[in-house]
Amino acid sequence: MITDNNVYIHPDSEFKRELKLGKNIAIDKGVYSTVNCKIGDYTHISPYVTIIGGEDGYFECKGFNNIMSGARLICGSDRFDGSGLFGCLIPKELKGKQIISPIIMEEFSNIGTNSIVMPGSRLRKGVLLSAGSLLMGDTEEWGVYKGNPAILVKKIDGSKIIKNAKKLKNNEM
């Protein structure tokens, strides 16, 4: 089904919390989220992406983003530090410490196939996280990151990307 805002969400995707959507968005088969999400314009979330972290978790992508197949975005996790019991069915009074921190994707940032993004990570404007990488923390604008843990391997010039995005927005009806 495609809405008036050109939003497509595959019927085999599930969002368990609040979902705020821009326009021109495609969310493919098997996307699963347990957190509050805000998805900006011109975003594509490929098949079998998971965005987890429970009722206190939050994920936002600000627009012109891609999240490729099999990526795992972890907005909240148990600490496994001996501070209590762990697991989603444990009552709060018996539960151990958790790491709950939003994941933010600024405009033009992208997450590669089978990458993992940990709580509190921020993909700055134009960042590419290469396939199979593990991101823990902040990034630099227009950086390409890869590896486990992901490190900055190069910077790109985003001027043509920004120019084309402005042209696209100006041509919208």
PyMOL CGO cylinders between C-alpha atoms (Angstrom):
from pymol import cmd
from pymol.cgo import CYLINDER

trace = [
    CYLINDER, 0.00, 0.00, 0.00, 1.26, 3.47, -0.91, 0.3, 1, 1, 1, 1, 1, 1,
    CYLINDER, 1.26, 3.47, -0.91, -0.17, 6.48, 0.94, 0.3, 1, 1, 1, 1, 1, 1,
    CYLINDER, -0.17, 6.48, 0.94, -0.81, 10.03, -0.27, 0.3, 1, 1, 1, 1, 1, 1,
    CYLINDER, -0.81, 10.03, -0.27, 2.67, 11.00, 0.96, 0.3, 1, 1, 1, 1, 1, 1,
    CYLINDER, 2.67, 11.00, 0.96, 4.27, 8.27, -1.17, 0.3, 1, 1, 1, 1, 1, 1,
    CYLINDER, 4.27, 8.27, -1.17, 4.95, 6.09, 1.86, 0.3, 1, 1, 1, 1, 1, 1,
    CYLINDER, 4.95, 6.09, 1.86, 5.16, 2.33, 1.41, 0.3, 1, 1, 1, 1, 1, 1,
    CYLINDER, 5.16, 2.33, 1.41, 5.32, -0.01, 4.41, 0.3, 1, 1, 1, 1, 1, 1,
    CYLINDER, 5.32, -0.01, 4.41, 5.38, -3.72, 3.64, 0.3, 1, 1, 1, 1, 1, 1,
    CYLINDER, 5.38, -3.72, 3.64, 2.57, -5.52, 5.49, 0.3, 1, 1, 1, 1, 1, 1,
    CYLINDER, 2.57, -5.52, 5.49, 5.14, -7.93, 6.99, 0.3, 1, 1, 1, 1, 1, 1,
    CYLINDER, 5.14, -7.93, 6.99, 6.85, -5.11, 8.93, 0.3, 1, 1, 1, 1, 1, 1,
    CYLINDER, 6.85, -5.11, 8.93, 6.05, -4.32, 12.55, 0.3, 1, 1, 1, 1, 1, 1,
    CYLINDER, 6.05, -4.32, 12.55, 6.43, -1.15, 14.59, 0.3, 1, 1, 1, 1, 1, 1,
    CYLINDER, 6.43, -1.15, 14.59, 5.49, -1.74, 18.24, 0.3, 1, 1, 1, 1, 1, 1,
    CYLINDER, 5.49, -1.74, 18.24, 5.78, 1.90, 19.35, 0.3, 1, 1, 1, 1, 1, 1,
    CYLINDER, 5.78, 1.90, 19.35, 5.03, 5.35, 17.92, 0.3, 1, 1, 1, 1, 1, 1,
    CYLINDER, 5.03, 5.35, 17.92, 6.03, 5.83, 14.29, 0.3, 1, 1, 1, 1, 1, 1,
    CYLINDER, 6.03, 5.83, 14.29, 6.24, 9.35, 12.79, 0.3, 1, 1, 1, 1, 1, 1,
    CYLINDER, 6.24, 9.35, 12.79, 6.73, 9.45, 9.03, 0.3, 1, 1, 1, 1, 1, 1,
    CYLINDER, 6.73, 9.45, 9.03, 7.75, 12.06, 6.50, 0.3, 1, 1, 1, 1, 1, 1,
    CYLINDER, 7.75, 12.06, 6.50, 7.11, 11.51, 2.80, 0.3, 1, 1, 1, 1, 1, 1,
    CYLINDER, 7.11, 11.51, 2.80, 8.68, 9.43, 0.04, 0.3, 1, 1, 1, 1, 1, 1,
    CYLINDER, 8.68, 9.43, 0.04, 9.56, 6.52, 2.33, 0.3, 1, 1, 1, 1, 1, 1,
    CYLINDER, 9.56, 6.52, 2.33, 9.90, 2.80, 1.61, 0.3, 1, 1, 1, 1, 1, 1,
    CYLINDER, 9.90, 2.80, 1.61, 9.99, 0.27, 4.45, 0.3, 1, 1, 1, 1, 1, 1,
    CYLINDER, 9.99, 0.27, 4.45, 10.55, -3.26, 3.17, 0.3, 1, 1, 1, 1, 1, 1,
    CYLINDER, 10.55, -3.26, 3.17, 9.55, -6.74, 4.32, 0.3, 1, 1, 1, 1, 1, 1,
    CYLINDER, 9.55, -6.74, 4.32, 10.49, -7.90, 7.78, 0.3, 1, 1, 1, 1, 1, 1,
    CYLINDER, 10.49, -7.90, 7.78, 11.49, -4.56, 9.32, 0.3, 1, 1, 1, 1, 1, 1,
    CYLINDER, 11.49, -4.56, 9.32, 10.91, -4.83, 13.08, 0.3, 1, 1, 1, 1, 1, 1,
    CYLINDER, 10.91, -4.83, 13.08, 11.05, -2.04, 15.66, 0.3, 1, 1, 1, 1, 1, 1,
    CYLINDER, 11.05, -2.04, 15.66, 10.40, -1.97, 19.41, 0.3, 1, 1, 1, 1, 1, 1,
    CYLINDER, 10.40, -1.97, 19.41, 11.27, 1.73, 19.87, 0.3, 1, 1, 1, 1, 1, 1,
    CYLINDER, 11.27, 1.73, 19.87, 9.70, 5.09, 19.07, 0.3, 1, 1, 1, 1, 1, 1,
    CYLINDER, 9.70, 5.09, 19.07, 10.78, 6.06, 15.55, 0.3, 1, 1, 1, 1, 1, 1,
    CYLINDER, 10.78, 6.06, 15.55, 10.83, 9.22, 13.49, 0.3, 1, 1, 1, 1, 1, 1,
    CYLINDER, 10.83, 9.22, 13.49, 11.57, 8.60, 9.80, 0.3, 1, 1, 1, 1, 1, 1,
    CYLINDER, 11.57, 8.60, 9.80, 12.39, 11.58, 7.57, 0.3, 1, 1, 1, 1, 1, 1,
    CYLINDER, 12.39, 11.58, 7.57, 11.69, 12.20, 3.87, 0.3, 1, 1, 1, 1, 1, 1,
    CYLINDER, 11.69, 12.20, 3.87, 13.33, 10.08, 1.15, 0.3, 1, 1, 1, 1, 1, 1,
    CYLINDER, 13.33, 10.08, 1.15, 14.29, 7.22, 3.45, 0.3, 1, 1, 1, 1, 1, 1,
    CYLINDER, 14.29, 7.22, 3.45, 14.56, 3.56, 2.51, 0.3, 1, 1, 1, 1, 1, 1,
    CYLINDER, 14.56, 3.56, 2.51, 14.74, 0.79, 5.10, 0.3, 1, 1, 1, 1, 1, 1,
    CYLINDER, 14.74, 0.79, 5.10, 15.65, -2.49, 3.40, 0.3, 1, 1, 1, 1, 1, 1,
    CYLINDER, 15.65, -2.49, 3.40, 14.41, -5.98, 4.35, 0.3, 1, 1, 1, 1, 1, 1,
    CYLINDER, 14.41, -5.98, 4.35, 14.97, -7.54, 7.75, 0.3, 1, 1, 1, 1, 1, 1,
    CYLINDER, 14.97, -7.54, 7.75, 16.32, -4.50, 9.60, 0.3, 1, 1, 1, 1, 1, 1,
    CYLINDER, 16.32, -4.50, 9.60, 15.74, -4.55, 13.37, 0.3, 1, 1, 1, 1, 1, 1,
    CYLINDER, 15.74, -4.55, 13.37, 15.54, -1.47, 15.58, 0.3, 1, 1, 1, 1, 1, 1,
    CYLINDER, 15.54, -1.47, 15.58, 15.37, -2.56, 19.22, 0.3, 1, 1, 1, 1, 1, 1,
    CYLINDER, 15.37, -2.56, 19.22, 15.50, -1.02, 22.67, 0.3, 1, 1, 1, 1, 1, 1,
    CYLINDER, 15.50, -1.02, 22.67, 12.00, -1.24, 24.12, 0.3, 1, 1, 1, 1, 1, 1,
    CYLINDER, 12.00, -1.24, 24.12, 9.62, 1.40, 25.35, 0.3, 1, 1, 1, 1, 1, 1,
    CYLINDER, 9.62, 1.40, 25.35, 12.36, 3.85, 26.36, 0.3, 1, 1, 1, 1, 1, 1,
    CYLINDER, 12.36, 3.85, 26.36, 14.35, 3.50, 23.12, 0.3, 1, 1, 1, 1, 1, 1,
    CYLINDER, 14.35, 3.50, 23.12, 14.33, 6.08, 20.33, 0.3, 1, 1, 1, 1, 1, 1,
    CYLINDER, 14.33, 6.08, 20.33, 15.53, 6.12, 16.73, 0.3, 1, 1, 1, 1, 1, 1,
    CYLINDER, 15.53, 6.12, 16.73, 15.49, 9.01, 14.26, 0.3, 1, 1, 1, 1, 1, 1,
    CYLINDER, 15.49, 9.01, 14.26, 16.66, 9.42, 10.70, 0.3, 1, 1, 1, 1, 1, 1,
    CYLINDER, 16.66, 9.42, 10.70, 16.34, 12.96, 9.41, 0.3, 1, 1, 1, 1, 1, 1,
    CYLINDER, 16.34, 12.96, 9.41, 15.97, 12.28, 5.68, 0.3, 1, 1, 1, 1, 1, 1,
    CYLINDER, 15.97, 12.28, 5.68, 17.70, 11.03, 2.57, 0.3, 1, 1, 1, 1, 1, 1,
    CYLINDER, 17.70, 11.03, 2.57, 18.79, 7.96, 4.54, 0.3, 1, 1, 1, 1, 1, 1,
    CYLINDER, 18.79, 7.96, 4.54, 19.25, 4.31, 3.64, 0.3, 1, 1, 1, 1, 1, 1,
    CYLINDER, 19.25, 4.31, 3.64, 19.45, 1.38, 6.01, 0.3, 1, 1, 1, 1, 1, 1,
    CYLINDER, 19.45, 1.38, 6.01, 20.43, -1.75, 4.13, 0.3, 1, 1, 1, 1, 1, 1,
    CYLINDER, 20.43, -1.75, 4.13, 19.33, -5.37, 4.64, 0.3, 1, 1, 1, 1, 1, 1,
    CYLINDER, 19.33, -5.37, 4.64, 19.99, -7.07, 7.93, 0.3, 1, 1, 1, 1, 1, 1,
    CYLINDER, 19.99, -7.07, 7.93, 21.24, -4.01, 9.81, 0.3, 1, 1, 1, 1, 1, 1,
    CYLINDER, 21.24, -4.01, 9.81, 20.76, -4.05, 13.58, 0.3, 1, 1, 1, 1, 1, 1,
    CYLINDER, 20.76, -4.05, 13.58, 20.11, -0.78, 15.40, 0.3, 1, 1, 1, 1, 1, 1,
    CYLINDER, 20.11, -0.78, 15.40, 20.27, -1.24, 19.17, 0.3, 1, 1, 1, 1, 1, 1,
    CYLINDER, 20.27, -1.24, 19.17, 18.84, 1.76, 21.03, 0.3, 1, 1, 1, 1, 1, 1,
    CYLINDER, 18.84, 1.76, 21.03, 18.75, -0.03, 24.37, 0.3, 1, 1, 1, 1, 1, 1,
    CYLINDER, 18.75, -0.03, 24.37, 20.46, -3.02, 25.90, 0.3, 1, 1, 1, 1, 1, 1,
    CYLINDER, 20.46, -3.02, 25.90, 21.04, -4.75, 29.22, 0.3, 1, 1, 1, 1, 1, 1,
    CYLINDER, 21.04, -4.75, 29.22, 24.45, -4.05, 30.79, 0.3, 1, 1, 1, 1, 1, 1,
    CYLINDER, 24.45, -4.05, 30.79, 25.16, -7.66, 31.95, 0.3, 1, 1, 1, 1, 1, 1,
    CYLINDER, 25.16, -7.66, 31.95, 27.20, -6.29, 34.86, 0.3, 1, 1, 1, 1, 1, 1,
    CYLINDER, 27.20, -6.29, 34.86, 25.83, -8.22, 37.83, 0.3, 1, 1, 1, 1, 1, 1,
    CYLINDER, 25.83, -8.22, 37.83, 23.50, -5.37, 38.88, 0.3, 1, 1, 1, 1, 1, 1,
    CYLINDER, 23.50, -5.37, 38.88, 20.37, -7.54, 38.65, 0.3, 1, 1, 1, 1, 1, 1,
    CYLINDER, 20.37, -7.54, 38.65, 18.48, -9.92, 36.42, 0.3, 1, 1, 1, 1, 1, 1,
    CYLINDER, 18.48, -9.92, 36.42, 18.40, -9.35, 32.67, 0.3, 1, 1, 1, 1, 1, 1,
    CYLINDER, 18.40, -9.35, 32.67, 15.82, -9.93, 29.99, 0.3, 1, 1, 1, 1, 1, 1,
    CYLINDER, 15.82, -9.93, 29.99, 12.65, -8.36, 28.67, 0.3, 1, 1, 1, 1, 1, 1,
    CYLINDER, 12.65, -8.36, 28.67, 10.33, -10.28, 31.04, 0.3, 1, 1, 1, 1, 1, 1,
    CYLINDER, 10.33, -10.28, 31.04, 12.08, -9.30, 34.29, 0.3, 1, 1, 1, 1, 1, 1,
    CYLINDER, 12.08, -9.30, 34.29, 10.12, -6.89, 36.55, 0.3, 1, 1, 1, 1, 1, 1,
    CYLINDER, 10.12, -6.89, 36.55, 11.73, -3.44, 36.84, 0.3, 1, 1, 1, 1, 1, 1,
    CYLINDER, 11.73, -3.44, 36.84, 12.49, -3.81, 40.55, 0.3, 1, 1, 1, 1, 1, 1,
    CYLINDER, 12.49, -3.81, 40.55, 14.62, -6.91, 39.87, 0.3, 1, 1, 1, 1, 1, 1,
    CYLINDER, 14.62, -6.91, 39.87, 16.16, -5.74, 36.61, 0.3, 1, 1, 1, 1, 1, 1,
    CYLINDER, 16.16, -5.74, 36.61, 19.81, -4.81, 36.25, 0.3, 1, 1, 1, 1, 1, 1,
    CYLINDER, 19.81, -4.81, 36.25, 21.19, -1.62, 34.74, 0.3, 1, 1, 1, 1, 1, 1,
    CYLINDER, 21.19, -1.62, 34.74, 20.48, -0.84, 31.12, 0.3, 1, 1, 1, 1, 1, 1,
    CYLINDER, 20.48, -0.84, 31.12, 22.09, 1.28, 28.43, 0.3, 1, 1, 1, 1, 1, 1,
    CYLINDER, 22.09, 1.28, 28.43, 19.28, 3.29, 26.80, 0.3, 1, 1, 1, 1, 1, 1,
    CYLINDER, 19.28, 3.29, 26.80, 20.40, 6.01, 24.39, 0.3, 1, 1, 1, 1, 1, 1,
    CYLINDER, 20.40, 6.01, 24.39, 18.93, 7.15, 21.05, 0.3, 1, 1, 1, 1, 1, 1,
    CYLINDER, 18.93, 7.15, 21.05, 20.43, 6.44, 17.65, 0.3, 1, 1, 1, 1, 1, 1,
    CYLINDER, 20.43, 6.44, 17.65, 20.32, 9.46, 15.33, 0.3, 1, 1, 1, 1, 1, 1,
    CYLINDER, 20.32, 9.46, 15.33, 20.99, 9.46, 11.58, 0.3, 1, 1, 1, 1, 1, 1,
    CYLINDER, 20.99, 9.46, 11.58, 21.46, 12.97, 10.23, 0.3, 1, 1, 1, 1, 1, 1,
    CYLINDER, 21.46, 12.97, 10.23, 20.59, 13.80, 6.61, 0.3, 1, 1, 1, 1, 1, 1,
    CYLINDER, 20.59, 13.80, 6.61, 22.30, 11.76, 3.87, 0.3, 1, 1, 1, 1, 1, 1,
    CYLINDER, 22.30, 11.76, 3.87, 23.75, 9.18, 6.28, 0.3, 1, 1, 1, 1, 1, 1,
    CYLINDER, 23.75, 9.18, 6.28, 23.59, 5.50, 5.37, 0.3, 1, 1, 1, 1, 1, 1,
    CYLINDER, 23.59, 5.50, 5.37, 24.00, 2.16, 7.14, 0.3, 1, 1, 1, 1, 1, 1,
    CYLINDER, 24.00, 2.16, 7.14, 25.39, -0.77, 5.14, 0.3, 1, 1, 1, 1, 1, 1,
    CYLINDER, 25.39, -0.77, 5.14, 24.17, -4.36, 4.98, 0.3, 1, 1, 1, 1, 1, 1,
    CYLINDER, 24.17, -4.36, 4.98, 24.49, -6.40, 8.19, 0.3, 1, 1, 1, 1, 1, 1,
    CYLINDER, 24.49, -6.40, 8.19, 25.99, -3.51, 10.17, 0.3, 1, 1, 1, 1, 1, 1,
    CYLINDER, 25.99, -3.51, 10.17, 25.37, -3.06, 13.89, 0.3, 1, 1, 1, 1, 1, 1,
    CYLINDER, 25.37, -3.06, 13.89, 24.79, 0.35, 15.49, 0.3, 1, 1, 1, 1, 1, 1,
    CYLINDER, 24.79, 0.35, 15.49, 25.00, 0.52, 19.29, 0.3, 1, 1, 1, 1, 1, 1,
    CYLINDER, 25.00, 0.52, 19.29, 23.08, 2.76, 21.73, 0.3, 1, 1, 1, 1, 1, 1,
    CYLINDER, 23.08, 2.76, 21.73, 23.93, 6.46, 21.61, 0.3, 1, 1, 1, 1, 1, 1,
    CYLINDER, 23.93, 6.46, 21.61, 25.54, 6.34, 18.17, 0.3, 1, 1, 1, 1, 1, 1,
    CYLINDER, 25.54, 6.34, 18.17, 25.17, 9.35, 15.90, 0.3, 1, 1, 1, 1, 1, 1,
    CYLINDER, 25.17, 9.35, 15.90, 25.73, 9.19, 12.16, 0.3, 1, 1, 1, 1, 1, 1,
    CYLINDER, 25.73, 9.19, 12.16, 26.52, 12.78, 11.24, 0.3, 1, 1, 1, 1, 1, 1,
    CYLINDER, 26.52, 12.78, 11.24, 25.52, 14.37, 7.93, 0.3, 1, 1, 1, 1, 1, 1,
    CYLINDER, 25.52, 14.37, 7.93, 26.62, 12.24, 4.97, 0.3, 1, 1, 1, 1, 1, 1,
    CYLINDER, 26.62, 12.24, 4.97, 28.18, 9.40, 6.96, 0.3, 1, 1, 1, 1, 1, 1,
    CYLINDER, 28.18, 9.40, 6.96, 28.42, 5.96, 5.39, 0.3, 1, 1, 1, 1, 1, 1,
    CYLINDER, 28.42, 5.96, 5.39, 28.77, 2.98, 7.71, 0.3, 1, 1, 1, 1, 1, 1,
    CYLINDER, 28.77, 2.98, 7.71, 30.13, 0.23, 5.46, 0.3, 1, 1, 1, 1, 1, 1,
    CYLINDER, 30.13, 0.23, 5.46, 28.62, -3.26, 5.30, 0.3, 1, 1, 1, 1, 1, 1,
    CYLINDER, 28.62, -3.26, 5.30, 29.30, -5.52, 8.26, 0.3, 1, 1, 1, 1, 1, 1,
    CYLINDER, 29.30, -5.52, 8.26, 30.64, -2.75, 10.51, 0.3, 1, 1, 1, 1, 1, 1,
    CYLINDER, 30.64, -2.75, 10.51, 30.05, -2.09, 14.21, 0.3, 1, 1, 1, 1, 1, 1,
    CYLINDER, 30.05, -2.09, 14.21, 29.46, 1.55, 15.19, 0.3, 1, 1, 1, 1, 1, 1,
    CYLINDER, 29.46, 1.55, 15.19, 29.76, 2.65, 18.82, 0.3, 1, 1, 1, 1, 1, 1,
    CYLINDER, 29.76, 2.65, 18.82, 29.49, 6.40, 19.32, 0.3, 1, 1, 1, 1, 1, 1,
    CYLINDER, 29.49, 6.40, 19.32, 29.79, 9.58, 17.29, 0.3, 1, 1, 1, 1, 1, 1,
    CYLINDER, 29.79, 9.58, 17.29, 31.09, 10.19, 13.77, 0.3, 1, 1, 1, 1, 1, 1,
    CYLINDER, 31.09, 10.19, 13.77, 32.40, 13.06, 11.60, 0.3, 1, 1, 1, 1, 1, 1,
    CYLINDER, 32.40, 13.06, 11.60, 30.32, 14.60, 8.80, 0.3, 1, 1, 1, 1, 1, 1,
    CYLINDER, 30.32, 14.60, 8.80, 30.84, 13.03, 5.36, 0.3, 1, 1, 1, 1, 1, 1,
    CYLINDER, 30.84, 13.03, 5.36, 33.00, 10.27, 6.79, 0.3, 1, 1, 1, 1, 1, 1,
    CYLINDER, 33.00, 10.27, 6.79, 33.16, 6.68, 5.57, 0.3, 1, 1, 1, 1, 1, 1,
    CYLINDER, 33.16, 6.68, 5.57, 33.44, 4.24, 8.48, 0.3, 1, 1, 1, 1, 1, 1,
    CYLINDER, 33.44, 4.24, 8.48, 34.19, 0.54, 8.36, 0.3, 1, 1, 1, 1, 1, 1,
    CYLINDER, 34.19, 0.54, 8.36, 35.34, -2.31, 10.53, 0.3, 1, 1, 1, 1, 1, 1,
    CYLINDER, 35.34, -2.31, 10.53, 34.73, -3.73, 13.99, 0.3, 1, 1, 1, 1, 1, 1,
    CYLINDER, 34.73, -3.73, 13.99, 34.87, -1.34, 15.69, 0.3, 1, 1, 1, 1, 1, 1,
    CYLINDER, 34.87, -1.34, 15.69, 34.15, 1.06, 12.85, 0.3, 1, 1, 1, 1, 1, 1,
    CYLINDER, 34.15, 1.06, 12.85, 36.87, 3.62, 12.17, 0.3, 1, 1, 1, 1, 1, 1,
    CYLINDER, 36.87, 3.62, 12.17, 37.01, 6.59, 9.81, 0.3, 1, 1, 1, 1, 1, 1,
    CYLINDER, 37.01, 6.59, 9.81, 38.70, 5.46, 6.58, 0.3, 1, 1, 1, 1, 1, 1,
    CYLINDER, 38.70, 5.46, 6.58, 38.05, 8.49, 4.35, 0.3, 1, 1, 1, 1, 1, 1,
    CYLINDER, 38.05, 8.49, 4.35, 36.04, 11.66, 3.88, 0.3, 1, 1, 1, 1, 1, 1,
    CYLINDER, 36.04, 11.66, 3.88, 33.88, 12.51, 0.87, 0.3, 1, 1, 1, 1, 1, 1,
    CYLINDER, 33.88, 12.51, 0.87, 32.73, 15.76, -0.69, 0.3, 1, 1, 1, 1, 1, 1,
    CYLINDER, 32.73, 15.76, -0.69, 28.97, 16.03, -0.20, 0.3, 1, 1, 1, 1, 1, 1,
    CYLINDER, 28.97, 16.03, -0.20, 28.37, 19.14, -2.30, 0.3, 1, 1, 1, 1, 1, 1,
    CYLINDER, 28.37, 19.14, -2.30, 26.82, 17.28, -5.27, 0.3, 1, 1, 1, 1, 1, 1,
    CYLINDER, 26.82, 17.28, -5.27, 24.60, 15.26, -2.93, 0.3, 1, 1, 1, 1, 1, 1,
    CYLINDER, 24.60, 15.26, -2.93, 23.30, 18.43, -1.27, 0.3, 1, 1, 1, 1, 1, 1,
    CYLINDER, 23.30, 18.43, -1.27, 22.81, 20.13, -4.66, 0.3, 1, 1, 1, 1, 1, 1,
    CYLINDER, 22.81, 20.13, -4.66, 20.80, 17.17, -5.99, 0.3, 1, 1, 1, 1, 1, 1,
    CYLINDER, 20.80, 17.17, -5.99, 18.66, 17.00, -2.83, 0.3, 1, 1, 1, 1, 1, 1,
    CYLINDER, 18.66, 17.00, -2.83, 17.80, 20.70, -3.15, 0.3, 1, 1, 1, 1, 1, 1,
    CYLINDER, 17.80, 20.70, -3.15, 16.92, 20.17, -6.81, 0.3, 1, 1, 1, 1, 1, 1,
    CYLINDER, 16.92, 20.17, -6.81, 14.69, 17.23, -5.91, 0.3, 1, 1, 1, 1, 1, 1,
    CYLINDER, 14.69, 17.23, -5.91, 12.87, 19.18, -3.18, 0.3, 1, 1, 1, 1, 1, 1,
    CYLINDER, 12.87, 19.18, -3.18, 12.37, 22.17, -5.49, 0.3, 1, 1, 1, 1, 1, 1,
    CYLINDER, 12.37, 22.17, -5.49, 10.75, 19.93, -8.12, 0.3, 1, 1, 1, 1, 1, 1,
    CYLINDER, 10.75, 19.93, -8.12, 8.22, 18.38, -5.72, 0.3, 1, 1, 1, 1, 1, 1,
    CYLINDER, 8.22, 18.38, -5.72, 4.61, 19.10, -6.39, 0.3, 1, 1, 1, 1, 1, 1,
]
cmd.load_cgo(trace, "trace")
